[in-house]
């Protein structure tokens, strides 16, 4: 009986399988990048919401001087091109009241031009406002003349005049200074006068004083913040 001898396995070299336990770099970077981007987006969202809330809650800074009067602006009646005109006739509109004169060489045409540009900027909302120019030179400015002067800048503007006594009374009510000054032989006398535009709200209260030279864009912005 033949003995069976186990044959030894060939001495083959064993190939070792190496298992890498280190994650690829891309697999690590992607989650970190996602977290970073998410944090940035959240931060931007918070900043935008905070900025919006701050803008909405921050009080508007007027370019003119704010007036807080408990009494309505003094009513008055002067002569327009078509007859008597009173301040109370414009209740429900915001009135921009300016004192000047048609022979004025600089301040008046500049102011009236700025007010016309303001109305243009307001567009359709301009119908909510009324510009009134009161002459401080009633001896030369008839109601027809000062009204035509005002309408030269915008057809919706009104020019008012009256007797020297009536004009002086209205000017006193609003603290307006005016005084004749010598001019040239060609221009005649000049009139020094207050160049402020007074803003009277829809209920008849004086709300704002706009100094000479206020830009039309700033006037329009101020008017839109008067309720």
Secondary structure, DSSP 4 states (H G I P E B T S, - for coil): -PPP-PPPPP-PPPPPPPPP-SPPHHHHHHHHHHHHHHHHHHHHHHHHHHHHHHHHHSPP--SSEE---SSPPPP-EEEETTEEEEGGGGTTSEEEEEEE-TT-SSHHHHHHHHHHHHHHHHGGGGGGEEEEEEES-TTT--HHHHHHHHHHH-TT-EEEB--HHHHHHHHHHTT--EEEE---TTT--EEEE--PEEEE-TTS-EEEEEPTT--HHHHHHHHHT--
